[in-house]
Amino acid sequence: MTLIYNYILGYDNSDGTWFHNVDAESDLLNCNTVWNEKYEEYINEYSGDGVYLSDAEQLIVKFNKAIERLNKNERNRN
């Protein structure tokens, strides 16, 4: 089953920081950030009771590390 995980990256121009915009994900996607290609629908990566889709936790860690690198690059430029 093909799942496409989508995360919204935000940028705050007042302080020059990048961030995972979970508020936008909630407002715009109703927290359903994963496209299930088989059923052609968006689903939530969290199933409840502390259970996430198989790749979700690993991908969030990678996404947050990428954001850390972006912010480090921003700090180094200034």
GIDA-V540559 format. One record per pair of residues at least 12 apart in sequence whose C-alpha atoms are under 10 Angstrom apart, sorted by sequence separation. I is the first residue (numbers start at 1). GAP is how many residues later the second one is. D is the distance in whole Angstrom. If there is no record, write none. Layout:
# GIDA-V540559
I,GAP,D ; I,GAP,D
This chain:
# GIDA-V540559
8,12,6 ; 9,12,6 ; 10,12,9 ; 30,12,10 ; 31,12,8 ; 32,12,4 ; 33,12,7 ; 34,12,10 ; 44,12,10 ; 45,12,9 ; 7,13,7 ; 8,13,5 ; 9,13,9 ; 10,13,10 ; 29,13,8 ; 30,13,9 ; 31,13,6 ; 32,13,7 ; 33,13,10 ; 7,14,8 ; 8,14,7 ; 10,14,9 ; 29,14,9 ; 30,14,9 ; 31,14,8 ; 32,14,9 ; 7,15,8 ; 8,15,9 ; 9,15,9 ; 29,15,9 ; 31,15,9 ; 8,16,7 ; 9,16,10 ; 7,17,9 ; 8,17,6 ; 7,18,7 ; 6,19,9 ; 34,19,9 ; 8,20,10 ; 8,21,10 ; 34,22,9 ; 6,23,10 ; 7,24,10 ; 8,25,9 ; 6,26,9 ; 7,26,7 ; 5,27,10 ; 6,27,5 ; 7,27,9 ; 5,28,6 ; 6,28,6 ; 4,29,8 ; 5,29,4 ; 6,29,8 ; 4,30,5 ; 5,30,6 ; 3,31,6 ; 4,31,5 ; 5,31,9 ; 2,32,10 ; 3,32,6 ; 4,32,7 ; 2,33,8 ; 3,33,5 ; 4,33,8 ; 2,34,6 ; 3,34,6 ; 1,35,8 ; 2,35,6 ; 3,35,8 ; 1,36,7 ; 2,36,7 ; 6,36,10 ; 1,37,6 ; 2,37,10 ; 3,37,10 ; 5,37,9 ; 1,38,9 ; 3,38,10 ; 4,38,9 ; 5,38,10 ; 3,39,9 ; 5,39,10 ; 6,39,10 ; 3,40,9 ; 5,40,8 ; 20,40,9 ; 3,42,10 ; 20,43,8 ; 19,44,10 ; 20,44,7 ; 19,45,8 ; 18,46,10 ; 19,47,10 ; 20,47,8 ; 18,48,10 ; 19,48,6 ; 18,49,6 ; 19,49,9 ; 3,50,9 ; 5,50,9 ; 17,50,9 ; 18,50,8 ; 5,51,8 ; 17,51,9 ; 18,51,10 ; 19,51,9 ; 3,52,9 ; 7,52,10 ; 18,52,7 ; 19,52,9 ; 7,53,9 ; 17,53,8 ; 18,53,6 ; 5,54,8 ; 9,54,9 ; 17,54,6 ; 18,54,10 ; 5,55,10 ; 16,55,8 ; 17,55,9 ; 7,56,8 ; 18,56,9 ; 10,57,10 ; 17,57,7 ; 9,58,8 ; 16,58,7 ; 17,58,9 ; 16,59,8 ; 11,60,10 ; 16,62,9
